[in-house]
Amino acid sequence: MTDHHARLSDIAREIDAIVATLDEISFDVLREARREGGDRPALDRTITQARRALEKASRLLSSDSSGREEFDD
């Protein structure tokens, strides 16, 4: 694995950690909304959208570190 690939793999792992943190925040937001008797808050939709974008970034970086080119977007 080249230095570039190792660095990209490290970044993908960091992104995965951020995704896990966003999941925790999302669960907290949903629990709070449920306690208050409200619907799904807009904040949770925003967090979900950000999480999906980060998951895509992680997949792209991880697939590149395996030697495949994925930079078409």
N, C-alpha and C positions, 0 to 999 in steps of 0.2 A: 504494500500500500504506500503510495507516495505521500509526501508531507501534505500536499493539498487535500488529498482524499482523507487523510487522518484528521485534518482541521475541519473539513466539512462534516465528517462523522461526529466530531466533538460538538459542533454547532447543532447538529440534528438532535443529539442527546440533550443539550441545553434547552432546545425548543420543546422537546418532550416533557421536560421538567416544568416548563411554563404551562404547557397544556394541562398537566396534572393540577397545577395551582389554580388555573382557570376553572377546572372541574369542581374543585373544592369551593371556590367562590360562588359558582353557579348553584351548587347544592345549598349553600347558605342563603343565597338570595331567594331560592324557591321555598326553602323551609320558612323563612321569614314571611314571605307572601302568603303561604298557607296558614301560618299562625294568625295573620291579620285578616284572613278570609278573602284575600284578593285573587285576581287572575294572575296568569304568568306575566311578570313584569317585563317591560321593554328592555331593561338592563340585562335580563337573562338572554333575550334574543341577541343582543349585541355581543355578549360574552360567547354565546354559541357560534356566532358568525366568526368572531376572532379565533376561537379554538379551531374551527374547521380550516381556516386559512393557514394557521400555524401547522396543523396536521399535514396539510398539503405540502407546505414548505419542508417539513421534516422528511416526508416521503421522497420529495425531489432530491434533497441533499443526500439521503441515504441511498437512493438508487444510483446517484452519480458516484458515490464512493465505492460502489461495486463495479464501476468501470463503464456503465452504460451512460450514454448522453441523454439527458432529459430536459435540456434548456430551451424547449420550443416555445414556451409561454412568454 
